[in-house]
Amino acid sequence: TRTGSITGTDAAAGAFTLGFFALSFLIFAIPAGLVAARFGRRRTIRAGLALLGVVFLAGYGVRSIGALQGLFLIGGIGWALINVNSYPMVVEMA
């Protein structure tokens, strides 16, 4: 198996770690809509962008797979805030 250069993991562990991003997106999809109903879609999308930006910046310094999985959990929440609310906002604007 081929190991990654940063964390020393193989491809299967990398795919498993990426699953944390998708899992947190799925879990937080409905709450993301509820957050937007309370605070507004534009604010929610901006908060998601800021959260995702912070996660990506923090990812540069991560050297352990556990910390990366934690960041991916948080990143999935940010992505849900963006993705769930983008289409309804575009439809409202049209």
Backbone bond lengths (Angstrom), bond angles and torsions (degrees), N, CA, C in turn:
res aa  C-N    CA-C-N  psi(-1)  N-CA   C-N-CA  omega(-1)  CA-C   N-CA-C  phi
1 T - - - 1.450 - - 1.516 109.59 -
2 R 1.277 114.76 154.00 1.453 121.29 -179.20 1.519 109.33 -97.77
3 T 1.326 117.89 133.82 1.458 120.50 -178.63 1.511 110.61 -100.78
4 G 1.330 115.74 151.20 1.454 121.45 176.71 1.516 110.88 -73.85
5 S 1.295 116.69 154.20 1.461 120.11 -174.98 1.526 113.10 -80.01
6 I 1.313 118.21 -21.70 1.462 119.75 -175.07 1.527 111.49 -94.84
7 T 1.299 117.11 -53.75 1.469 119.62 -174.09 1.514 113.56 -101.21
8 G 1.325 118.33 -7.84 1.450 120.94 179.87 1.512 114.04 71.59
9 T 1.314 118.18 28.78 1.459 122.17 -179.56 1.523 109.61 -106.06
10 D 1.316 115.49 162.96 1.457 119.41 177.49 1.523 110.76 -90.54
11 A 1.328 116.08 179.89 1.461 121.24 -175.86 1.528 111.91 -64.87
12 A 1.318 117.56 -35.59 1.471 119.85 -179.70 1.519 111.06 -65.08
13 A 1.324 116.96 -40.99 1.470 119.91 177.53 1.514 111.05 -66.74
14 G 1.327 117.05 -34.01 1.462 120.27 176.80 1.518 112.05 -65.92
15 A 1.322 116.47 -42.62 1.461 120.62 177.87 1.525 110.82 -65.57
16 F 1.324 116.98 -40.66 1.460 121.03 177.23 1.529 110.42 -61.71
17 T 1.321 116.32 -41.73 1.463 120.78 179.73 1.523 110.95 -64.67
18 L 1.322 117.92 -39.74 1.465 121.08 177.69 1.526 111.00 -64.01
19 G 1.324 116.77 -27.23 1.458 120.76 177.03 1.515 112.93 -62.65
20 F 1.320 118.02 -25.25 1.462 121.05 176.68 1.525 110.90 -62.03
21 F 1.316 116.48 -36.95 1.468 121.82 178.43 1.529 109.78 -63.33
22 A 1.331 116.46 -49.33 1.463 121.14 -178.92 1.525 111.69 -66.06
23 L 1.325 116.35 -39.68 1.464 119.83 -179.43 1.525 111.52 -63.45
24 S 1.310 116.99 -45.09 1.461 118.64 -179.36 1.523 110.89 -68.67
25 F 1.348 117.57 -32.05 1.465 120.00 174.87 1.524 110.13 -61.48
26 L 1.334 116.85 -47.37 1.463 120.38 -178.70 1.530 112.44 -63.58
27 I 1.310 116.27 -40.62 1.463 120.33 -179.37 1.521 111.19 -68.27
28 F 1.324 117.63 -35.50 1.452 121.08 -173.53 1.528 113.45 -97.09
29 A 1.332 119.46 4.97 1.462 121.15 -177.07 1.535 112.12 -62.64
30 I 1.302 117.73 -48.63 1.475 120.01 -179.76 1.526 111.22 -69.53
31 P 1.335 119.70 -45.78 1.471 118.48 175.69 1.530 113.45 -58.67
32 A 1.338 117.86 -29.97 1.467 120.13 177.99 1.523 110.82 -64.09
33 G 1.317 116.90 -37.71 1.464 120.31 175.83 1.515 111.91 -67.64
34 L 1.319 116.52 -37.38 1.466 120.25 178.37 1.531 111.27 -68.18
35 V 1.325 116.05 -37.76 1.469 119.96 176.66 1.525 109.85 -62.46
36 A 1.340 116.47 -42.05 1.464 120.17 179.59 1.518 111.99 -66.37
37 A 1.324 117.32 -34.52 1.463 119.96 178.18 1.524 110.96 -65.17
38 R 1.316 115.59 -30.97 1.467 119.12 -178.74 1.525 112.94 -85.46
39 F 1.332 117.16 -41.90 1.464 120.61 -172.86 1.525 114.60 -108.90
40 G 1.317 117.89 -7.98 1.458 121.45 -179.21 1.522 111.40 100.40
41 R 1.331 114.31 146.48 1.461 119.14 -176.40 1.521 112.37 -67.18
42 R 1.319 117.16 -43.39 1.464 119.97 -177.04 1.525 111.28 -62.68
43 R 1.307 117.68 -45.45 1.472 120.94 177.50 1.521 111.69 -62.56
44 T 1.322 116.17 -39.67 1.460 120.81 -179.17 1.525 110.76 -65.93
45 I 1.319 117.26 -43.31 1.458 121.08 178.39 1.524 110.06 -64.36
46 R 1.308 117.50 -42.60 1.471 120.21 178.27 1.523 111.59 -63.64
47 A 1.315 116.87 -39.31 1.467 120.05 176.80 1.525 110.49 -64.05
48 G 1.325 117.12 -40.25 1.456 121.21 177.10 1.521 111.98 -63.83
49 L 1.325 116.81 -41.05 1.466 120.57 177.05 1.520 111.18 -63.30
50 A 1.319 116.35 -43.50 1.466 119.99 178.75 1.528 110.64 -64.16
51 L 1.314 116.93 -43.81 1.465 120.79 179.60 1.527 111.12 -62.72
52 L 1.319 116.78 -44.43 1.457 120.33 179.35 1.526 111.19 -65.67
53 G 1.330 117.17 -37.76 1.459 120.31 176.22 1.514 112.62 -62.70
54 V 1.316 116.27 -42.35 1.467 120.40 178.32 1.526 110.54 -64.35
55 V 1.324 116.77 -40.39 1.466 120.57 179.02 1.527 110.19 -63.50
56 F 1.327 117.74 -44.42 1.459 120.36 -179.80 1.524 111.23 -64.87
57 L 1.317 117.09 -40.88 1.466 119.61 177.98 1.521 111.55 -66.15
58 A 1.323 116.94 -41.02 1.461 120.40 178.66 1.520 111.31 -66.82
59 G 1.323 117.02 -26.87 1.454 121.07 -179.21 1.512 113.88 -65.20
60 Y 1.331 117.18 -22.89 1.461 119.86 179.13 1.523 112.40 -65.21
61 G 1.320 117.12 -31.16 1.454 120.12 -177.26 1.517 114.64 -94.15
62 V 1.321 118.12 -0.89 1.464 121.53 -174.91 1.526 110.43 -81.20
63 R 1.313 115.48 132.96 1.464 120.93 178.08 1.528 112.80 -123.77
64 S 1.328 118.27 -1.68 1.463 120.09 178.79 1.524 109.67 -116.81
65 I 1.302 114.87 146.37 1.458 120.43 -177.66 1.528 111.60 -67.91
66 G 1.329 117.88 -32.89 1.467 120.97 178.72 1.516 112.07 -65.83
67 A 1.322 116.21 -41.68 1.472 119.71 177.66 1.520 110.69 -66.46
68 L 1.324 116.91 -37.30 1.457 120.78 178.08 1.522 110.93 -65.03
69 Q 1.323 116.93 -39.60 1.462 120.46 177.39 1.527 111.06 -63.94
70 G 1.325 116.60 -39.40 1.463 120.16 176.15 1.518 112.07 -63.65
71 L 1.323 116.48 -41.43 1.461 120.13 177.21 1.522 111.13 -64.47
72 F 1.325 116.81 -38.23 1.456 119.42 178.27 1.522 111.86 -66.59
73 L 1.330 117.65 -33.97 1.467 119.84 175.08 1.526 110.61 -61.49
74 I 1.312 115.94 -43.97 1.470 120.69 179.02 1.523 110.60 -69.18
75 G 1.333 116.47 -39.77 1.460 120.66 178.85 1.515 112.74 -62.52
76 G 1.313 117.66 -36.48 1.459 120.69 177.10 1.519 112.25 -64.22
77 I 1.306 116.38 -34.01 1.470 120.38 176.05 1.524 109.44 -65.57
78 G 1.324 116.43 -45.47 1.470 119.85 177.75 1.519 111.77 -60.96
79 W 1.325 116.71 -41.48 1.458 120.44 179.56 1.531 111.00 -65.79
80 A 1.324 117.66 -36.83 1.463 120.52 177.04 1.530 110.64 -64.36
81 L 1.328 116.83 -41.03 1.463 119.86 178.25 1.525 111.24 -59.99
82 I 1.319 116.74 -36.52 1.467 121.14 -179.66 1.524 110.60 -77.87
83 N 1.300 116.37 -55.29 1.452 122.37 -168.86 1.525 113.47 -68.73
84 V 1.313 117.12 -41.53 1.466 120.51 -177.13 1.525 110.79 -66.90
85 N 1.296 118.08 -30.84 1.463 121.29 -173.48 1.515 114.44 -100.53
86 S 1.323 119.07 -8.95 1.460 121.14 -177.48 1.530 112.41 -68.88
87 Y 1.317 117.45 -51.06 1.453 119.91 -177.90 1.541 112.71 -61.98
88 P 1.337 119.66 -47.05 1.475 117.75 177.82 1.529 112.66 -61.49
89 M 1.320 117.59 -32.11 1.460 119.76 178.74 1.522 110.74 -68.94
90 V 1.318 117.38 -39.89 1.474 121.21 177.63 1.526 110.12 -65.33
91 V 1.319 117.12 -40.54 1.472 120.84 179.16 1.538 110.35 -64.91
92 E 1.325 116.91 -39.29 1.471 120.20 177.65 1.518 111.79 -64.56
93 M 1.340 116.14 -34.06 1.467 120.30 -178.22 1.527 112.16 -77.52
94 A 1.341 117.85 -23.72 1.469 121.80 -175.44 1.518 112.48 -77.20
